[in-house]
Amino acid sequence: MWEVTTTFMNVRDDADGRARALQLARRVLGRTSPNPAVGAVLVRDGVVVGEGATHPPGGPHAEIVALRAAGDRARGATLYVTLEPCSHHGRTPPCADALIAAGVAAVHYVIGDPNPLAGGGARVLRAAGVTVVPGEGAWAEEARRINEAFLHWVAVRRPFVTLKWAMSLDGKIATRAGESRWISAPESRRRVHELRDATDAILVGSGTALADDPALTTRLEGGDGRHPLRVMLDGRGRLPATARLVSGRLPGRTLVATTATSSPAWRGALAHDGVEIVVLPPAPTEGSTSWPCSTSWARAISPRSWLRAARVSWPRSSRSV
């Protein structure tokens, strides 16, 4: 997925280069958090000489992967990249400086970097004599859609939340007896696992966990899926330690947000099985928990989270997420 590649494919025009960069960004969606998913393509004389996508945090950005693949062929080339090259030294050196040093002649970027620390790469490139072309139209719209979670996180410092449920035509999510399998169709269930694969965390309330005993894992055709952090809100400690979510037998991580109302012995049993426990202040309703969008662990799983529950309280202050 992140291999350094040199793909000698023909690029007829700017549209081809932009389309390829977007394709590369989509491939790593969900694997670069909290950084954006970015694709980059270097083209020289109508041929792709290097391309790449952003690695997980601490690894190289898409532009650096493309430069490494291109080597000396980067000199005089045109870069198509889905996000403005960064200009600051964070976990990695500035991409703008690397592009200048490599002799890249032109940079077509789709959207500007909204991060106040990383933005400004276009200005640095222009000052060095590099032709810079910002994106617009459908290309920019698609890039914003791919990184909607990152853009939202930078703007409001809250996770981008997707609310998922299956509903019948008359507005019901289950029968009177609580049966709900299956309201959804095979196609929608496949889409659910694609969403999980690109999501940082998936959250349910204890009511959903008690009723369904879900695994909340990612099950894609082919089996190569990424499991989001499983988060359960259980203010009173109702879920038994034998439930799949907290049994310690699932791949990936599970976190339980609870309150001091829950039993210390219950919390200890879950922790013994590898479950992460966060004790939060109680919500106004006794024994329930507030959606902890502003806590340190929420920042750690941002920018994209997923709420899967019918009865999780949603505080008014979180309506913008």
C-alpha positions in Angstrom: 0.0 0.0 0.0 2.8 2.4 0.8 5.6 0.9 -1.3 7.9 3.3 -3.1 7.0 2.8 -6.8 8.0 4.0 -10.2 5.1 3.6 -12.5 6.0 4.5 -16.0 2.4 5.2 -17.0 1.4 7.9 -19.5 -0.4 11.0 -18.3 -2.2 12.8 -21.1 -3.1 16.0 -19.2 -3.5 17.6 -15.8 -6.8 15.7 -15.3 -5.0 12.4 -15.4 -2.4 13.4 -12.9 -5.0 14.7 -10.5 -7.1 11.6 -10.9 -4.2 9.4 -10.0 -3.3 11.5 -7.0 -6.9 11.1 -5.7 -6.8 7.4 -6.3 -3.6 7.0 -4.2 -5.2 9.1 -1.4 -8.2 6.9 -1.2 -6.1 3.8 -0.8 -4.7 4.9 2.5 -7.9 6.5 4.0 -8.1 5.5 7.6 -4.4 4.5 7.8 -2.8 7.9 8.3 -4.7 9.4 11.2 -4.3 11.9 12.7 -2.7 13.0 9.5 -4.7 13.4 6.3 -4.7 10.8 3.5 -2.7 12.3 0.7 -1.7 11.1 -2.7 1.2 12.5 -4.9 2.2 11.9 -8.5 5.4 13.2 -10.2 5.1 13.5 -14.0 7.8 14.4 -16.5 7.4 14.6 -20.2 3.9 13.0 -19.9 5.1 10.0 -17.9 4.7 9.2 -14.2 8.2 8.9 -12.8 7.3 8.6 -9.1 4.2 8.4 -6.9 3.2 7.6 -3.4 0.8 8.1 -0.5 1.2 9.3 3.1 2.5 6.7 5.5 1.2 6.3 9.1 2.4 9.0 11.6 6.1 9.3 11.8 6.6 8.0 8.3 7.1 10.1 5.1 4.5 12.2 3.5 3.2 11.4 0.0 5.5 13.9 -1.7 8.6 12.4 -0.1 7.5 8.9 -1.2 7.1 10.1 -4.8 10.4 11.9 -4.7 12.2 8.8 -3.5 10.6 6.8 -6.3 11.5 9.4 -8.9 15.1 10.0 -7.9 16.9 12.3 -10.4 13.9 12.2 -12.7 12.1 14.6 -10.3 14.1 17.5 -11.6 11.9 19.5 -14.0 8.8 17.3 -13.2 5.3 18.4 -12.3 3.8 17.2 -9.0 0.1 16.5 -8.6 -0.8 16.3 -4.9 -4.1 16.3 -3.1 -3.0 18.6 -0.3 -0.8 21.7 -0.2 2.8 20.5 0.7 3.7 21.3 4.3 6.2 24.0 5.2 6.9 23.1 8.9 9.2 20.6 10.7 7.0 18.3 12.7 7.6 14.5 12.9 9.1 14.9 9.4 11.0 17.7 7.6 9.0 20.2 5.4 7.9 18.7 2.1 8.1 22.1 0.4 11.8 22.3 1.0 12.3 18.7 -0.3 10.5 19.6 -3.5 12.6 22.7 -4.1 15.8 20.8 -3.4 14.8 18.1 -5.9 14.2 20.7 -8.6 10.5 20.1 -9.1 9.3 22.6 -11.6 5.6 22.9 -10.9 3.2 21.8 -8.1 -0.6 21.3 -8.7 -2.2 20.9 -5.3 -5.9 20.3 -4.7 -6.7 22.0 -1.4 -4.8 24.2 0.9 -3.6 22.8 4.2 -5.9 24.2 6.9 -3.5 23.3 9.7 -2.0 26.7 10.8 1.3 25.0 11.7 1.7 23.1 8.4 0.2 25.5 5.9 2.1 28.0 3.8 3.9 25.5 1.5 2.5 27.2 -1.6 4.1 30.5 -0.6 7.4 28.9 0.1 7.4 27.1 -3.3 6.5 30.3 -5.2 9.2 32.2 -3.5 11.7 29.6 -4.8 10.5 30.0 -8.4 8.3 26.9 -8.5 5.0 27.2 -10.5 2.1 26.6 -8.1 -1.4 25.8 -9.3 -4.2 25.5 -6.6 -7.1 23.1 -7.2 -10.7 24.0 -7.9 -13.9 22.4 -9.1 -14.7 18.7 -8.9 -11.0 17.8 -8.1 -11.1 20.0 -5.0 -14.5 18.7 -3.9 -13.4 15.1 -4.1 -10.2 15.8 -2.1 -12.3 17.5 0.6 -14.6 14.6 0.7 -11.7 12.1 1.1 -10.3 14.2 4.0 -13.6 15.5 5.5 -12.7 14.0 8.9 -9.3 15.7 9.0 -10.6 19.0 7.8 -13.4 18.9 10.4 -10.9 18.0 13.2 -8.6 20.9 12.3 -11.5 23.4 12.2 -13.4 22.5 15.4 -11.0 20.1 17.3 -13.8 17.4 17.6 -14.0 14.0 16.0 -16.0 13.7 12.7 -18.8 11.4 13.7 -20.8 9.1 11.4 -24.1 7.9 12.8 -25.1 4.5 11.4 -28.3 2.6 11.7 -30.6 0.4 9.6 -34.2 1.5 9.4 -37.4 0.1 7.8 -39.5 2.2 5.5 -41.9 2.9 8.4 -39.1 4.3 10.5 -38.4 1.3 12.8 -35.0 -0.1 13.7 -36.4 -3.4 15.1 -39.6 -5.3 15.7 -41.6 -5.0 18.9 -39.7 -8.1 20.1 -36.4 -6.4 19.4 -35.5 -8.4 16.3 -33.6 -6.5 13.6 -31.8 -9.2 11.4 -31.9 -8.3 8.8 -33.4 -4.9 8.0 -30.3 -4.1 6.0 -29.1 -5.8 2.8 -25.9 -7.5 1.9 -24.7 -4.5 0.0 -25.3 -2.1 2.9 -23.5 -4.5 5.3 -20.5 -4.6 3.0 -20.5 -0.8 3.0 -20.6 -0.9 6.8 -17.3 -2.8 6.9 -15.8 -0.5 4.4 -16.6 2.4 6.7 -15.2 0.6 9.7 -12.0 0.0 7.7 -11.6 3.8 7.3 -12.7 4.8 10.8 -10.6 5.5 13.9 -13.2 4.4 16.5 -16.6 2.9 16.7 -18.8 3.7 19.7 -21.9 1.9 21.2 -23.9 2.2 24.3 -24.2 -0.6 26.9 -27.9 -1.1 25.7 -26.7 -2.0 22.2 -23.9 -4.2 23.6 -26.3 -6.1 25.8 -29.0 -6.5 23.1 -26.7 -7.5 20.2 -23.4 -8.7 21.8 -21.6 -7.2 18.8 -17.9 -7.7 17.8 -17.5 -4.4 16.0 -14.6 -5.8 14.0 -13.9 -5.1 10.3 -14.7 -8.0 8.0 -13.9 -7.3 4.4 -13.9 -9.7 1.5 -10.3 -10.9 1.4 -9.8 -10.4 5.1 -7.4 -7.4 4.9 -9.3 -5.0 7.2 -8.3 -2.5 9.8 -10.1 -2.8 13.1 -11.2 0.6 14.6 -10.9 1.2 18.3 -14.0 -0.2 19.9 -15.5 2.2 22.5 -18.4 1.4 24.7 -20.3 3.7 27.1 -21.4 1.8 30.2 -21.9 4.2 33.1 -23.1 1.5 35.6 -21.0 -1.4 34.6 -23.9 -3.5 33.2 -22.1 -5.5 30.5 -20.9 -8.9 31.7 -17.2 -9.7 31.3 -18.2 -12.6 29.1 -19.5 -10.3 26.3 -17.5 -10.4 23.1 -16.6 -6.7 23.3 -14.7 -7.1 26.6 -13.7 -10.7 26.4 -10.2 -10.0 25.2 -10.6 -12.4 22.3 -11.1 -9.9 19.5 -8.4 -8.3 17.3 -7.7 -4.7 17.9 -8.4 -2.6 21.0 -11.4 -2.0 23.2 -12.0 1.0 25.5 -14.9 1.3 28.0 -16.0 4.7 29.2 -17.7 4.4 32.6 -18.3 6.3 35.8 -17.5 5.8 39.5 -21.0 4.3 39.7 -19.6 1.1 38.2 -18.1 -1.5 40.5 -14.3 -1.3 40.9 -14.3 -5.1 40.7 -16.0 -5.0 37.3 -13.6 -2.4 36.0 -10.7 -4.6 37.3 -12.0 -7.7 35.6 -12.3 -5.9 32.3 -8.8 -4.4 32.6 -7.4 -7.8 33.4 -8.7 -9.0 30.0 -6.9 -6.1 28.2 -9.8 -3.6 28.0 -8.8 0.0 28.5 -10.9 1.8 31.2 -11.7 5.5 31.3 -13.7 6.8 34.3 -15.6 9.9 33.3 -17.7 12.3 35.3 -21.4 11.2 35.3 -23.8 12.9 33.0 -26.9 14.7 34.4 -28.8 11.3 34.1 -27.5 9.1 37.0 -25.4 6.2 35.8 -25.0 7.4 32.2 -21.9 8.9 30.6 -21.4 12.0 28.6 -20.0 11.7 25.0 -16.3 12.6 25.8 -15.4 14.5 22.6 -13.0 16.8 24.5 -11.1 14.3 26.6 -7.5 13.3 25.9 -8.4 9.8 24.7 -10.9 11.3 22.2 -8.2 13.4 20.8 -6.0 10.3 20.5 -8.6 8.5 18.3 -9.6 11.5 16.2 -10.3 12.7 13.6 -12.9 10.1 12.5 -15.2 8.3 14.8 -18.4 6.3 14.3 -21.4 6.1 16.6 -23.5 2.9 16.3 -26.3 3.0 18.9 -29.9 3.7 19.2 -29.9 5.1 22.7 -26.7 7.0 23.3 -27.4 10.5 24.7 -25.9 13.2 22.5 -25.2 16.5 24.3 -26.4 19.7 22.6 -22.8 21.0 22.7 -21.8 18.2 20.3 -24.3 18.9 17.5 -21.6 20.4 15.3 -19.6 17.2 15.2 
